[in-house]
Structure formats: structure tokens, C-alpha cells
Amino acid sequence: MKLEFEEGRPIETVSPADTPPNSEAIPHSIANPIDSKDFASFISDKKKILVVVNDHTRSTPTAEVLKYLELKDKEVTTVIATGSHRAPSQRELEGIIGGKIPPYGGRVVVHNSKDPTSLKPMGKTSRGTELSFNSLVFEADAIVPIGSVEPHYFAGYTGGRKFLLPALAGFDSIANNHCLAAEESSRVLRLEGNPVHEDFMESLEMFGRFDDMFSIQLVLNAKSQVSYSSSGHIIQSFKQAVEFANQIYVPKIQEKADIVISVNKPPLDIDLYQSQKALQNVELSVKEDGIIILVSSCPEGIGDSNFYKLLTSKNAGIGKENSRKFGYHKAVKLQNLLKRTSVFAVTSLPYEVPEAIGLTPYRDLQKAFADATRIKGKNSHVLVVLDGAITVPMP
């Protein structure tokens, strides 16, 4: 989708840093982990191995990692950690693991957060999150979480500790945790004092078994290529990946913009539910009463509709009495965003869908930009964010 600008228009463009790919990053980190034995030594006395991988809503090049895992003569289960998302299609599944089966063989299981027969309870966090997890994590001798670390609009960052909660959790556990995202301190780039992150960490501490985990965390460049990998201890490898992620995903901008165009790329443009990331990540880069133009295909429509139902409820759906309902956090954050800025949504959704929640619908980006220009003026400052779901421009 092309966009033409007037000559002389003040425009700033940002995207994740185009750092060079590093073909040695993964094998080097596996052989030189943080606070852990190297992978071969770690796995040597383990029999039942659980490999935990991201689902189709993440661009993590999981197949690139799997080919380095020497797991011969092991009983291996690879679980697709879907969290609350739908199961991947067969094509999506093969894209994740690099074929019909992983290179080391074994069985593949797709986590189903709504299947009580696959879950095992594990107590309650201090914030009231009733925990239940896929029983596979309790049965394995060793757990190998594979993820990618990038900014997340309410958890601070993706990756690392998220492999357990929410990725392998029961639906109610996810909903309980995510209601914490409605709090102001649950925001992008923040870990300390972030109740969602701290709830993740508490659940991980409750689970324990740190010596039975070997984490592999990636940081990707603008082309979704591996630029960095950290392995070993689940917490330490995550922290180290966060430091590198800040260099990739947090570009500095000259000033806040009057108009921010946030382009949401696949796979996070899959639906409206996932597209909200591309709105919240640019919130700090738009002026008060500015305009955000969201560009997101949304081929699968709304996605999980709970947040949408809360926003369109005639009975004050985002009142506190609904705070434990799944999607509440998204409803609150979007409502708060719309109090200080306007949002134009260039999507494939029927116009009445975005209109019902306060977004101005468009099919054509040029038309959306022209209307924004009429409102904010021909000399208004424009910021174009080329991968809004993972880029956090900072003034």
C-alpha cells in the first residue's frame, strides 16, 4: 500500500534497526549459555524432553533453532504454546516447525487453554491469578522454551518467562493475569513495577525447576532475521535479550508527531485483537489530540471478540465488575487511548466494525492521510512507523 506525500512535508520514518543477520548466533549461544551447562551437557541425563515454541502469531524463526537441537534417543514432545490464540492451521504448523515433524522427530501437541483435561492446577499468585498449566510441563524431565524478545504493549516485553504464563496456561489463568494489564503501570518497555510481568515471574518461581530448563531467546532485525541469541537460564537469558532488543526496537525520534502512521505487518495484522499492539506501541510518539492511522489488513476479522463486546456493550461493559473478563485490558487501554487521540483504521474490516468502537474506518491509506492532513494542517509533523506492532518510537 503506497502513500504519496506533498513535497517539503516534515516526515520522519522509523522501523526496527536493520542490523545484520548473525548465522552463528544460535549455535554459539547454545554452546555458551548463561548460568547453565551447554545444551549437550544439559540434555545428556534427561529422557523426556518438552520443547516449547511460539505459535503462528509470532515471527520467531523457530525452525532455525530446532535444527540445532541434538535430541536423538530422547522422548521428545514439541508443544505449540498458543496461549489463548486459536490452533495453527496445518500449513502454519509446518511453517513453525519446518515441516510435518520437527528435525529431531517426536510428537507435536498444540496447547488448548480451554481443554480442562489437558491442564493441571498449581495454586494462586499473590495477585489472585488462579494458575493451571498444560500437564506436559509437569511430566517432562527437561523443558526447552524457545522464544523471541521484543517490546510488548502491556507485558513490557515478549519472550522468556511468558512461555509458561500465558503461553501454556489455562484460559481462566490468562484472563486473570491479563486483567492486570488495565493498570497504568502495565505498559511497554516496563518490567519493574509492572504487575503483569511480576505475575509472570511469580508463577515461574512457584513452578520452580530452573535447573530443568534451557531457554533459547532470539532478537530479530527489521527483516525478521536472527541478530542475537541468548541461551541458558530462563531469567538471565531473557534479561540479556531485552538489552539487545532495546537497541533494535526502540528508535529515537526528533519530536512527537501530529500524525502517526502505524503499519502493522504479518503475522500480527491477522485480526483486530492483535492489531491493537500497533496502536498502543506508538502512543508515546503522538501529540495530544493527534491522529494515529493504523494500517492493518485483519484478514481474520475481529479475532477474540471479548474486548470488542465489552467496548460495544450497552451496559457499561468496561466497568470494574467486568475486570476479570478476558479482553477487559484491551478495552480499557483502547478507551484511554481514544480519550487523547483519534484513530483512523485502514483495514479490510466492514466499516461498522471499527466504527462501533470509536475508530474511523478506511480502505484507502491515501484518503485517510488526506483527511488527517485537513484536520492537522499541511505543515503538521508526520511519523511513519513501518512495523508498529514491535516498534516503540521514543521522543
C-alpha positions in Angstrom: 0.0 0.0 0.0 1.7 3.2 -1.3 1.4 6.7 0.1 2.4 9.9 -1.6 3.4 13.0 0.5 3.5 16.6 -0.5 6.9 18.0 -1.3 8.6 19.6 1.7 6.3 17.9 4.2 8.1 17.2 7.5 8.2 13.4 7.7 10.1 11.0 9.9 10.2 7.3 9.3 11.3 4.6 11.8 11.4 0.8 11.9 13.3 -1.8 13.8 17.1 -1.5 13.2 18.3 -3.3 10.2 21.2 -5.0 12.0 23.0 -7.7 10.0 21.8 -11.3 10.5 24.1 -13.5 12.5 24.2 -17.1 11.3 26.3 -18.1 14.3 24.2 -16.5 17.0 22.0 -19.6 17.7 24.7 -22.3 17.8 27.1 -20.0 19.7 24.5 -19.2 22.4 23.6 -22.9 22.8 27.2 -23.8 23.2 27.9 -20.9 25.5 24.8 -20.4 27.7 24.2 -18.1 30.6 24.3 -19.7 34.1 23.8 -23.1 32.6 25.6 -26.1 31.2 25.9 -26.1 27.4 23.0 -27.8 25.7 24.6 -31.1 25.1 25.6 -31.4 28.7 22.3 -30.2 29.9 20.4 -32.8 28.0 22.7 -35.7 28.5 21.0 -37.2 31.5 17.4 -36.2 30.6 14.9 -38.6 28.9 11.6 -36.8 28.5 12.1 -33.5 26.8 9.5 -30.8 26.2 10.3 -28.2 23.5 8.1 -25.1 23.9 7.7 -23.0 20.7 5.7 -19.9 19.7 2.6 -20.1 17.6 1.7 -18.6 14.2 1.1 -15.1 15.7 4.8 -14.6 16.2 7.5 -14.2 13.6 10.0 -16.2 15.7 12.1 -18.3 13.2 11.6 -21.4 15.4 12.6 -23.9 12.6 16.1 -22.3 12.6 16.5 -23.1 16.2 15.1 -26.7 16.1 17.7 -27.8 13.6 20.5 -27.2 16.2 18.8 -29.3 18.9 20.5 -32.7 19.2 17.8 -34.8 20.7 18.4 -38.3 19.4 17.4 -41.2 21.6 15.2 -38.8 23.6 11.4 -38.9 24.1 10.6 -35.5 22.7 7.3 -33.6 22.7 7.1 -30.2 20.9 4.2 -28.1 22.2 2.9 -25.1 20.3 2.3 -22.6 23.0 -0.8 -20.9 21.8 -1.9 -19.2 25.0 -5.5 -18.0 24.3 -5.0 -18.0 20.5 -6.6 -20.4 18.0 -4.7 -23.5 16.9 -2.5 -23.0 13.9 -3.6 -24.5 10.5 -1.6 -27.4 9.1 0.3 -25.0 6.8 1.0 -22.6 9.7 2.2 -25.6 11.9 4.6 -26.8 9.2 5.9 -23.2 8.9 6.6 -23.2 12.6 8.5 -26.5 13.0 10.0 -26.6 9.5 8.0 -29.5 8.0 5.4 -32.1 9.0 7.6 -33.1 12.0 10.5 -31.4 13.8 14.0 -32.3 12.6 14.5 -34.4 15.8 11.2 -36.2 15.4 8.8 -37.0 18.3 5.2 -35.8 18.6 3.8 -32.4 18.2 1.0 -31.1 20.5 -1.0 -27.9 20.2 -1.8 -26.3 23.6 -5.5 -25.8 24.2 -6.2 -23.4 27.0 -9.9 -24.3 27.1 -9.4 -28.1 27.5 -9.5 -28.8 31.2 -8.4 -32.4 30.7 -5.0 -31.2 29.5 -4.4 -28.8 32.4 -3.1 -29.2 36.0 -3.7 -26.7 38.7 -0.8 -25.0 40.6 -2.2 -22.7 43.2 -2.7 -18.9 43.2 -0.4 -15.9 42.8 -0.4 -13.1 45.3 -2.3 -11.0 42.8 -5.1 -13.6 42.7 -4.3 -15.4 39.5 -5.5 -19.0 39.8 -2.9 -21.0 37.9 -3.3 -24.0 35.8 -0.8 -25.2 33.1 -0.5 -27.8 30.4 0.2 -31.1 32.2 3.1 -31.7 29.9 5.3 -29.2 31.8 4.9 -31.2 34.9 5.7 -34.5 33.2 8.9 -33.5 31.4 12.4 -34.1 32.7 13.6 -31.1 30.8 11.9 -28.0 29.3 13.4 -26.1 26.3 11.5 -22.8 25.8 12.2 -21.1 22.5 11.0 -17.5 22.0 11.8 -14.1 20.6 12.1 -10.9 22.7 10.6 -7.6 21.5 8.5 -4.8 23.1 5.0 -5.8 24.3 2.4 -3.1 25.0 1.4 -4.2 28.5 3.9 -7.0 29.5 6.9 -4.8 28.8 8.5 -7.4 26.5 7.6 -10.7 24.9 9.6 -13.9 25.4 11.4 -15.6 28.3 9.1 -16.1 31.3 6.0 -15.8 29.0 6.4 -19.4 27.9 4.6 -20.6 31.0 2.1 -17.9 31.7 0.3 -17.1 29.4 1.6 -19.4 26.7 0.9 -22.8 28.3 -1.7 -21.7 30.8 -5.4 -22.4 31.1 -7.8 -19.8 29.7 -9.0 -18.6 33.1 -5.4 -18.1 34.3 -4.7 -16.0 31.2 -7.8 -13.9 31.8 -7.0 -13.4 35.4 -3.4 -12.3 34.6 -4.4 -10.1 31.7 -6.8 -8.1 33.8 -3.7 -6.6 35.4 -2.9 -5.0 32.1 -5.6 -2.4 32.7 -3.4 -0.9 35.3 -1.3 2.2 34.3 1.9 0.6 35.3 1.4 -2.3 32.9 3.0 -0.8 29.8 5.5 -1.2 27.0 9.2 -1.4 27.9 8.5 -1.6 31.6 9.3 -4.6 33.8 10.0 -3.3 37.3 6.7 -2.4 38.9 4.7 -3.9 36.0 2.0 -6.2 37.7 1.6 -8.4 34.6 5.3 -9.1 34.3 5.6 -9.6 38.1 2.6 -12.1 37.9 4.5 -13.9 35.2 7.6 -14.1 37.3 5.8 -15.2 40.4 4.1 -18.1 38.6 7.5 -19.1 37.2 9.0 -19.0 40.7 6.1 -21.1 42.0 6.7 -23.6 39.3 10.5 -23.7 40.0 12.6 -26.3 38.4 15.0 -23.7 36.9 17.8 -26.4 36.6 15.5 -28.4 34.3 15.0 -25.5 31.8 17.3 -24.5 28.9 15.9 -21.3 27.4 16.7 -20.0 23.9 15.7 -16.4 23.2 16.2 -14.6 19.9 16.2 -11.0 18.9 15.3 -10.3 15.3 16.2 -7.4 12.9 13.9 -5.5 10.6 13.8 -8.4 8.2 12.9 -10.9 11.0 16.3 -12.4 10.7 18.2 -13.6 13.8 20.6 -10.9 15.0 21.1 -12.1 18.5 20.5 -15.2 20.6 20.9 -15.8 24.4 20.5 -19.2 26.0 20.6 -20.9 29.3 18.9 -19.8 32.5 15.3 -18.7 31.7 15.5 -15.4 33.6 19.1 -14.4 32.8 18.8 -15.2 29.1 15.6 -13.1 28.9 17.3 -10.1 30.6 20.2 -10.2 28.2 17.9 -10.4 25.2 16.0 -7.4 26.5 19.1 -5.3 26.5 19.8 -6.1 22.8 16.1 -5.7 21.9 16.1 -2.1 23.1 18.8 -1.4 20.5 16.6 -2.9 17.7 13.1 -1.8 18.6 13.2 1.5 20.4 14.3 4.2 17.9 14.6 7.8 19.0 12.5 10.4 17.2 13.0 14.1 16.8 9.7 15.1 18.4 6.2 13.8 19.0 4.1 13.8 15.8 0.7 15.3 14.9 0.0 12.3 12.6 1.4 8.8 13.3 1.0 6.2 10.6 1.5 2.8 12.3 1.9 -0.1 9.8 1.1 -3.5 11.2 3.0 -6.3 9.4 2.2 -10.0 9.3 1.7 -12.1 11.3 0.4 -9.5 13.8 -2.0 -8.0 11.3 -4.1 -11.2 11.4 -7.0 -9.6 13.2 -8.2 -6.5 15.2 -7.4 -8.1 18.5 -3.7 -8.5 17.6 -3.6 -5.2 15.7 -4.1 -3.2 18.9 -0.4 -3.7 19.6 0.4 -1.4 16.7 -1.8 1.3 18.3 -0.5 1.2 21.8 3.2 1.0 20.9 3.0 4.4 19.2 1.0 6.1 21.9 4.1 7.8 23.3 5.0 9.3 19.9 1.8 11.1 19.1 0.9 14.6 20.4 -2.2 15.2 22.5 -5.2 15.4 20.2 -3.1 13.9 17.4 -4.2 11.3 14.9 -2.9 7.7 14.6 -3.5 6.0 11.3 -3.5 2.2 11.8 -2.7 0.2 8.7 -3.6 -3.5 9.3 -5.2 -6.0 7.0 -7.2 -8.0 9.6 -8.0 -10.9 7.3 -9.5 -12.9 10.1 -11.7 -10.1 11.3 -12.0 -9.2 15.0 -10.2 -12.2 16.4 -11.0 -12.9 20.1 -14.2 -10.8 20.4 -14.4 -10.4 24.2 -12.7 -7.0 24.2 -14.9 -5.9 21.3 -18.1 -7.0 23.1 -17.0 -5.1 26.2 -16.4 -1.9 24.2 -19.8 -2.1 22.4 -21.8 -3.2 25.4 -24.9 -1.1 26.2 -24.4 -1.9 29.9 -21.0 -0.2 30.6 -19.1 -3.3 29.6 -15.7 -2.0 30.8 -16.9 -1.3 34.3 -14.8 -2.7 37.1 -17.3 -5.5 37.6 -16.0 -7.0 34.3 -12.4 -6.6 35.1 -11.8 -10.4 35.3 -13.2 -11.0 31.9 -10.8 -11.8 29.1 -10.2 -8.8 26.8 -11.0 -6.2 29.6 -7.4 -4.9 29.5 -7.6 -4.3 25.7 -10.9 -2.5 26.1 -9.6 -0.2 28.8 -6.4 0.6 27.0 -8.1 1.4 23.8 -10.7 3.6 25.5 -7.9 5.5 27.3 -6.1 6.0 24.0 -9.2 7.4 22.3 -9.5 9.9 25.0 -6.4 11.7 23.9 -6.1 10.9 20.2 -8.1 10.0 17.2 -7.6 6.7 15.4 -8.2 6.1 11.7 -8.2 2.4 10.8 -7.2 1.3 7.3 -8.3 -2.4 7.3 -10.4 -4.9 5.3 -13.0 -5.0 8.1 -16.6 -4.0 7.4 -16.8 -0.3 8.2 -19.3 -0.8 11.0 -16.8 -2.9 13.0 -14.2 -0.2 13.7 -16.9 2.4 13.9 -18.7 0.6 16.7 -15.6 1.0 19.0 -14.7 4.6 18.1 -12.3 4.1 15.1 -12.8 5.9 11.8 -12.7 3.3 9.1 -10.9 3.5 5.7 -10.0 1.2 2.9 -7.5 3.6 1.3 -4.5 4.9 3.1 -4.1 7.9 0.9 -7.6 9.0 1.7 -7.0 8.5 5.4 -3.9 10.6 5.2 -5.6 13.3 3.2 -8.3 13.6 5.8 -5.8 13.7 8.7 -3.9 16.4 6.9 -7.1 18.5 6.5 -7.6 18.2 10.3 -4.0 18.8 11.4 -2.7 21.0 8.6 -0.3 20.7 5.7 2.7 21.5 7.9 1.8 19.0 10.6 4.6 16.7 11.6 4.2 13.1 10.3 5.8 10.0 11.8 5.7 6.7 9.8 6.3 3.6 11.9 6.9 0.7 9.5 6.4 -2.2 11.9 4.2 -0.7 14.6 3.4 -3.9 16.5 7.1 -4.3 17.6 8.5 -0.8 17.3 8.3 1.8 20.1 9.4 5.2 18.9 10.6 7.4 21.8 11.0 11.2 21.7 
